[in-house]
Amino acid sequence: MREGAVKKIMKKKLLATLFILLTIINFMTVPFSRAALGDEIVNYAGRESLSELDSKANENPDNMNTAMTQGTVTSSSDESAASQTDSIKQTSTGFSSGVGILVKILVIFPKIVSYIMSSAVEDTILITKEDQYFTIQKLLSNEYNLFNIDMFKTSYTGNHATTAEKVKNSVATWYVTLRNIAAVLLVLVLIYVSIRMATSTIASQEAKYKNMLINWVVGICLLFLLHFFIIFLIKLSNLLAEKLGGILKNSEANSAELEMVGKVYKKISEIQTATGKMYYMIIYFVIVFYQAKFFLFYAYRMFKIAFMIIIAPLICVTYPIDKIKDNRAQAFSTWLQEFFTDVLIQPFQLLIYAIFIYSANELIIEMPLLGVIFFIMLGRADKIAKKALQLNAGDRNIGDIKLPGFGK
């Protein structure tokens, strides 16, 4: 069995184990007001057991609500008008306190990661508002200039506008330079083909070089028309992302991701049980982990697309040369499939995100575990798209991004 297959199996087992663990902890964290601790729960006056307190709670209909909300039970007898208040208290153990301190320390790390990502996209060190925090929704909706792949856009507004303009201008400059070099190389290829056609006397060789001349014409057309295709595909991707993002922004589900993350982080401090703190800490870790994966993937995607645009003219030069051997342009086909999938993966993932968030925004706020499962599935959406479109050239996806300490 190949090493890659073994890693995939181990990864699936790890995810399955994590889900089982989170589900078990989820059932264990149900709040309780009357724990079955036998005679260890007593009142201050008569050292009565839980069963005795329970019988007293039933004497007065209001006692049950009081016991649930305030931890007290009031009882009275026929012989005496005096009433007795029995207090039920749940004392925190040393284990719970220790877990609480450990959780507070550990939760600092994902909080720092989230803060760094937010500072990077907002172009500021100080994050003062909740809506300034990094979210996958804003990333997919093309609200961050840092990840914008439109290399032919002349001006930007908002955060990182200056940086984005410098990067795009640099890419455009290199593209024009390499296109001029590619034009010279194609002229040399034309001279070579012309000489071989003129000196060839064998009919099969003449047909071969005529074919090469036709492929050269296709190559020169690609050289001067390819950038129109690049611009059209990027504009289409950005238009779809912005339209879908606008629909999502104007809906009730706009802040669902922020509310979910905020509620999970708040629960870590509010909940008193050790298992509850651990449960919400794991949820928070996983959410920030997948946000970081999307952050790294789209940063990688932006640089990759910039590089693919720069080398596009040289790919056009290889077109007539590749066609000589087996009449197939492998380099151009690989480039085209990679570029197509890398550009259109953003609106595809945003469409899935919008459908899920719009349909289940209230549910993921109340059940963050469901949101975690959705983020994991969203990270594999590009693989689903490639299989559906039968595009096998692109082998890089969010699931392949490795964070320090989470795989080699």
C-alpha positions as CSV (number, residue, x, y, z in Angstrom):
1,M,0.0,0.0,0.0
2,R,1.4,3.4,-0.9
3,E,2.4,5.9,1.7
4,G,-0.3,8.4,0.5
5,A,-3.1,5.9,0.9
6,V,-1.9,5.1,4.4
7,K,-1.9,8.8,5.3
8,K,-5.4,9.2,4.0
9,I,-6.7,6.2,6.0
10,M,-5.0,7.5,9.2
11,K,-6.5,10.9,8.6
12,K,-10.0,9.5,8.2
13,K,-9.5,7.4,11.4
14,L,-8.3,10.5,13.3
15,L,-11.3,12.6,12.1
16,A,-13.7,9.8,13.1
17,T,-12.1,9.5,16.5
18,L,-12.4,13.3,17.0
19,F,-16.1,13.3,16.0
20,I,-16.9,10.4,18.4
21,L,-15.0,12.2,21.2
22,L,-16.8,15.5,20.6
23,T,-20.2,13.7,20.5
24,I,-19.5,11.9,23.8
25,I,-18.4,15.1,25.5
26,N,-21.4,16.9,24.1
27,F,-23.8,14.5,25.9
28,M,-21.7,14.8,29.1
29,T,-22.0,18.6,29.2
30,V,-25.8,18.7,29.6
31,P,-26.4,21.1,32.6
32,F,-27.7,19.4,35.7
33,S,-29.2,20.8,38.9
34,R,-29.6,17.6,40.9
35,A,-26.6,15.4,40.5
36,A,-26.8,11.8,41.7
37,L,-24.2,12.1,44.4
38,G,-26.1,10.3,47.1
39,D,-25.7,11.5,50.7
40,E,-22.7,13.8,49.8
41,I,-25.1,16.6,49.0
42,V,-26.5,17.9,52.3
43,N,-28.0,21.0,53.8
44,Y,-26.3,23.2,56.4
45,A,-28.7,22.5,59.2
46,G,-29.8,18.9,59.4
47,R,-27.3,17.0,57.1
48,E,-30.1,15.6,55.1
49,S,-29.5,13.5,52.0
50,L,-30.6,14.3,48.5
51,S,-33.6,11.9,48.7
52,E,-34.9,13.8,51.7
53,L,-34.4,17.2,50.0
54,D,-36.2,15.8,46.9
55,S,-39.2,14.9,49.0
56,K,-39.3,18.3,50.5
57,A,-39.1,19.9,47.0
58,N,-42.3,18.1,46.1
59,E,-44.2,19.5,49.1
60,N,-44.4,22.9,47.5
61,P,-44.9,23.4,43.7
62,D,-42.6,26.4,43.7
63,N,-39.8,24.4,45.3
64,M,-38.8,22.7,42.1
65,N,-38.3,26.0,40.2
66,T,-36.4,27.4,43.2
67,A,-34.2,24.4,43.4
68,M,-33.4,24.5,39.7
69,T,-32.7,28.2,39.5
70,Q,-31.4,29.2,43.0
71,G,-30.3,25.9,44.5
72,T,-32.6,26.2,47.5
73,V,-35.7,24.2,48.8
74,T,-38.2,25.5,51.4
75,S,-40.3,23.0,53.4
76,S,-42.8,23.4,56.3
77,S,-44.5,20.9,58.7
78,D,-48.0,20.8,60.3
79,E,-46.6,20.8,63.8
80,S,-44.5,23.9,63.3
81,A,-45.1,27.1,61.3
82,A,-41.4,27.5,60.9
83,S,-39.9,26.9,57.5
84,Q,-36.6,25.4,56.7
85,T,-34.5,26.3,53.7
86,D,-32.2,23.6,52.5
87,S,-29.4,24.7,50.2
88,I,-28.1,22.5,47.4
89,K,-24.7,23.5,46.3
90,Q,-22.4,22.0,43.8
91,T,-18.8,22.4,44.9
92,S,-16.1,22.6,42.3
93,T,-13.4,19.9,42.6
94,G,-9.7,20.4,42.3
95,F,-9.8,18.6,39.0
96,S,-12.3,21.0,37.5
97,S,-10.2,24.0,38.6
98,G,-7.1,22.5,37.1
99,V,-8.8,21.8,33.8
100,G,-10.2,25.3,33.8
101,I,-6.7,26.8,34.2
102,L,-5.3,24.5,31.5
103,V,-8.0,25.4,29.1
104,K,-7.5,29.1,29.6
105,I,-3.8,28.7,28.8
106,L,-4.3,26.5,25.7
107,V,-7.1,28.6,24.2
108,I,-4.6,31.5,24.0
109,F,-2.9,29.8,21.0
110,P,-5.9,29.7,18.6
111,K,-6.9,33.2,19.8
112,I,-3.4,34.4,18.8
113,V,-3.7,32.7,15.4
114,S,-7.1,34.2,14.8
115,Y,-5.8,37.7,15.8
116,I,-2.8,37.4,13.4
117,M,-5.0,36.4,10.5
118,S,-7.4,39.3,11.3
119,S,-4.5,41.8,11.5
120,A,-3.1,40.6,8.2
121,V,-6.3,41.0,6.2
122,E,-7.4,44.2,8.0
123,D,-3.9,45.8,7.6
124,T,-3.9,46.9,11.3
125,I,-2.3,45.6,14.4
126,L,-5.2,46.7,16.7
127,I,-8.4,44.7,16.3
128,T,-11.1,46.5,18.2
129,K,-14.3,45.4,16.6
130,E,-15.8,41.9,16.4
131,D,-16.6,42.3,12.6
132,Q,-12.8,42.9,12.0
133,Y,-12.0,39.2,12.7
134,F,-11.1,37.0,9.8
135,T,-13.9,34.8,8.5
136,I,-14.2,32.3,5.7
137,Q,-17.3,34.1,4.5
138,K,-15.5,37.4,3.9
139,L,-12.6,35.5,2.3
140,L,-14.8,33.6,-0.2
141,S,-16.9,36.8,-0.9
142,N,-13.7,38.6,-2.1
143,E,-13.7,41.2,0.6
144,Y,-10.0,40.9,1.2
145,N,-7.7,42.7,-1.3
146,L,-4.8,40.5,0.0
147,F,-6.3,37.4,-1.8
148,N,-7.7,39.1,-4.9
149,I,-6.5,37.3,-8.0
150,D,-7.4,40.0,-10.5
151,M,-3.8,40.8,-11.7
152,F,-5.0,43.2,-14.4
153,K,-7.0,45.4,-12.1
154,T,-5.6,48.9,-12.2
155,S,-6.8,50.4,-8.9
156,Y,-7.9,49.1,-5.4
157,T,-9.7,50.7,-2.5
158,G,-9.7,49.6,1.2
159,N,-7.2,47.6,3.2
160,H,-3.9,46.5,1.4
161,A,-4.9,48.6,-1.6
162,T,-1.3,49.9,-2.1
163,T,0.2,46.4,-1.6
164,A,-2.3,44.8,-4.0
165,E,-1.6,47.5,-6.7
166,K,2.2,46.9,-6.4
167,V,1.8,43.1,-6.7
168,K,-0.6,43.4,-9.7
169,N,1.6,45.9,-11.5
170,S,4.6,43.7,-11.0
171,V,2.8,40.7,-12.4
172,A,1.5,42.7,-15.4
173,T,5.0,44.0,-16.1
174,W,6.6,40.5,-16.1
175,Y,3.7,39.2,-18.2
176,V,4.4,41.8,-20.9
177,T,8.1,41.1,-20.8
178,L,7.8,37.4,-21.1
179,R,5.2,37.8,-23.9
180,N,7.7,39.8,-25.9
181,I,10.4,37.1,-25.3
182,A,7.9,34.4,-26.3
183,A,7.1,36.3,-29.5
184,V,10.8,36.3,-30.4
185,L,11.1,32.6,-29.6
186,L,8.1,31.8,-31.8
187,V,9.7,33.7,-34.7
188,L,12.8,31.5,-34.3
189,V,10.5,28.4,-34.3
190,L,8.9,29.7,-37.5
191,I,12.3,30.2,-39.2
192,Y,13.3,26.7,-38.2
193,V,10.1,25.1,-39.5
194,S,10.4,27.1,-42.8
195,I,14.0,26.0,-43.4
196,R,13.1,22.3,-42.7
197,M,10.1,22.6,-45.1
198,A,12.2,24.1,-47.8
199,T,15.0,21.5,-47.5
200,S,12.7,18.5,-47.0
201,T,12.3,16.2,-50.0
202,I,10.4,13.3,-48.4
203,A,6.6,13.6,-48.5
204,S,6.1,12.4,-45.0
205,Q,8.5,14.9,-43.6
206,E,6.8,17.7,-45.6
207,A,3.5,16.8,-44.1
208,K,5.0,16.7,-40.6
209,Y,6.4,20.3,-41.0
210,K,3.2,21.5,-42.5
211,N,1.4,20.2,-39.4
212,M,4.0,22.0,-37.3
213,L,3.4,25.2,-39.2
214,I,-0.3,25.0,-38.5
215,N,0.4,24.4,-34.8
216,W,2.8,27.4,-34.8
217,V,-0.1,29.6,-36.1
218,V,-2.3,28.3,-33.2
219,G,0.6,29.0,-30.8
220,I,1.0,32.6,-32.0
221,C,-2.8,33.2,-31.8
222,L,-2.7,31.8,-28.2
223,L,0.1,34.2,-27.3
224,F,-1.8,37.3,-28.3
225,L,-5.3,36.1,-27.2
226,L,-4.6,34.1,-24.0
227,H,-4.6,37.1,-21.8
228,F,-8.2,37.9,-22.9
229,F,-9.2,34.4,-21.7
230,I,-7.3,35.0,-18.4
231,I,-9.1,38.3,-17.8
232,F,-12.5,36.9,-18.7
233,L,-12.2,33.9,-16.4
234,I,-10.9,36.0,-13.4
235,K,-13.6,38.6,-13.9
236,L,-16.3,35.9,-14.1
237,S,-15.0,34.3,-10.9
238,N,-14.9,37.6,-9.0
239,L,-18.3,38.6,-10.3
240,L,-19.9,35.4,-9.1
241,A,-18.1,35.6,-5.7
242,E,-19.2,39.3,-5.2
243,K,-22.8,38.6,-6.2
244,L,-23.1,35.5,-4.0
245,G,-21.3,37.4,-1.2
246,G,-23.7,40.3,-1.5
247,I,-26.8,38.1,-1.3
248,L,-25.4,36.4,1.8
249,K,-24.4,39.7,3.3
250,N,-27.9,41.1,3.0
251,S,-29.5,38.0,4.5
252,E,-30.1,37.0,8.2
253,A,-27.2,34.5,7.9
254,N,-24.6,37.3,7.4
255,S,-23.0,37.1,10.8
256,A,-23.6,33.4,11.5
257,E,-19.9,32.4,11.4
258,L,-18.9,35.3,13.7
259,E,-21.7,34.5,16.1
260,M,-20.8,30.8,16.2
261,V,-17.1,31.5,16.9
262,G,-18.0,34.2,19.5
263,K,-20.5,31.9,21.3
264,V,-18.0,29.0,21.5
265,Y,-15.3,31.3,22.9
266,K,-17.7,32.7,25.4
267,K,-18.8,29.3,26.5
268,I,-15.3,28.3,27.3
269,S,-15.3,31.0,30.1
270,E,-18.9,30.6,31.2
271,I,-19.4,26.9,31.5
272,Q,-18.3,25.4,34.9
273,T,-17.8,21.7,34.2
274,A,-14.4,20.3,33.1
275,T,-15.9,18.3,30.3
276,G,-17.8,21.3,29.0
277,K,-14.7,23.5,28.9
278,M,-12.8,20.8,27.1
279,Y,-15.6,20.3,24.6
280,Y,-15.8,24.0,23.6
281,M,-12.0,24.3,23.6
282,I,-11.7,21.5,21.1
283,I,-14.5,23.1,19.0
284,Y,-12.7,26.4,19.0
285,F,-9.4,24.8,18.1
286,V,-10.9,23.0,15.1
287,I,-12.7,26.1,13.9
288,V,-9.6,28.3,14.0
289,F,-7.6,25.4,12.5
290,Y,-9.8,25.3,9.4
291,Q,-9.9,29.1,9.1
292,A,-6.1,29.0,9.1
293,K,-6.2,26.3,6.4
294,F,-8.4,28.5,4.2
295,F,-6.2,31.5,4.9
296,L,-3.1,29.6,3.8
297,F,-4.8,27.9,0.8
298,Y,-6.1,31.2,-0.7
299,A,-2.7,32.9,-0.1
300,Y,-1.1,30.0,-1.9
301,R,-3.8,30.2,-4.6
302,M,-3.1,33.9,-5.2
303,F,0.7,33.4,-5.6
304,K,0.1,30.3,-7.8
305,I,-2.3,32.1,-10.1
306,A,0.1,35.1,-10.3
307,F,3.0,32.7,-11.3
308,M,0.8,30.9,-13.8
309,I,-0.1,34.2,-15.5
310,I,3.5,35.2,-15.7
311,I,4.6,32.0,-17.4
312,A,1.5,31.8,-19.7
313,P,3.4,33.2,-22.7
314,L,6.1,30.6,-22.4
315,I,3.4,27.9,-22.3
316,C,2.3,29.2,-25.7
317,V,5.8,28.7,-27.1
318,T,5.8,25.0,-26.0
319,Y,2.5,24.4,-27.9
320,P,3.9,23.8,-31.4
321,I,6.9,21.9,-30.0
322,D,4.8,19.6,-27.8
323,K,2.6,18.8,-30.8
324,I,5.5,17.3,-32.8
325,K,5.9,14.1,-30.9
326,D,2.3,12.8,-30.2
327,N,0.1,15.6,-31.5
328,R,-0.7,16.5,-27.9
329,A,0.1,19.8,-26.1
330,Q,0.6,18.4,-22.6
331,A,2.1,21.6,-21.1
332,F,-0.7,23.8,-22.3
333,S,-3.4,21.3,-21.3
334,T,-2.0,21.0,-17.8
335,W,-1.7,24.8,-17.4
336,L,-5.2,25.3,-18.7
337,Q,-6.8,22.7,-16.3
338,E,-4.8,24.0,-13.3
339,F,-5.7,27.6,-14.1
340,F,-9.4,26.8,-14.7
341,T,-9.9,24.9,-11.4
342,D,-7.8,27.3,-9.3
343,V,-9.8,30.3,-10.4
344,L,-13.3,28.9,-10.3
345,I,-12.9,27.0,-7.0
346,Q,-13.7,30.3,-5.1
347,P,-17.3,30.8,-6.4
348,F,-17.9,27.0,-6.2
349,Q,-17.0,26.9,-2.5
350,L,-18.9,30.1,-1.8
351,L,-22.0,28.6,-3.4
352,I,-21.8,25.6,-1.0
353,Y,-21.1,27.9,1.9
354,A,-24.0,30.2,1.1
355,I,-26.5,27.3,0.7
356,F,-25.5,25.7,4.0
357,I,-25.2,28.9,6.1
358,Y,-28.5,30.3,4.7
359,S,-30.3,27.0,5.4
360,A,-28.8,26.3,8.8
361,N,-27.4,29.6,10.3
362,E,-29.4,29.3,13.5
363,L,-28.6,25.6,13.9
364,I,-24.8,26.1,13.7
365,I,-25.0,28.9,16.3
366,E,-26.7,26.5,18.7
367,M,-24.8,23.4,17.6
368,P,-21.2,24.5,16.8
369,L,-20.2,20.9,16.2
370,L,-22.4,20.9,13.0
371,G,-20.5,24.0,11.8
372,V,-17.2,22.2,12.4
373,I,-18.3,19.3,10.3
374,F,-19.4,21.7,7.5
375,F,-16.0,23.4,7.5
376,I,-14.3,20.1,7.1
377,M,-16.6,19.1,4.2
378,L,-16.1,22.6,2.6
379,G,-12.3,22.0,2.7
380,R,-12.8,19.0,0.4
381,A,-15.1,20.8,-2.0
382,D,-12.4,21.3,-4.6
383,K,-11.8,17.6,-4.8
384,I,-15.5,17.0,-5.4
385,A,-15.4,19.6,-8.2
386,K,-12.4,18.1,-9.9
387,K,-13.9,14.6,-9.9
388,A,-17.3,16.0,-11.1
389,L,-15.6,17.8,-14.0
390,Q,-13.0,15.0,-14.5
391,L,-10.1,17.4,-14.0
392,N,-7.2,15.4,-12.6
393,A,-4.4,17.8,-13.2
394,G,-4.9,20.0,-10.1
395,D,-3.7,18.0,-7.2
396,R,-3.5,20.8,-4.6
397,N,-6.4,21.4,-2.3
398,I,-7.2,22.8,1.1
399,G,-6.9,19.3,2.6
400,D,-3.3,19.1,1.5
401,I,-2.3,22.3,3.3
402,K,-0.2,21.4,6.3
403,L,0.1,23.7,9.4
404,P,3.2,23.6,11.6
405,G,2.8,20.7,14.0
406,F,-0.1,19.1,12.1
407,G,1.7,16.9,9.6
408,K,4.8,16.8,7.4
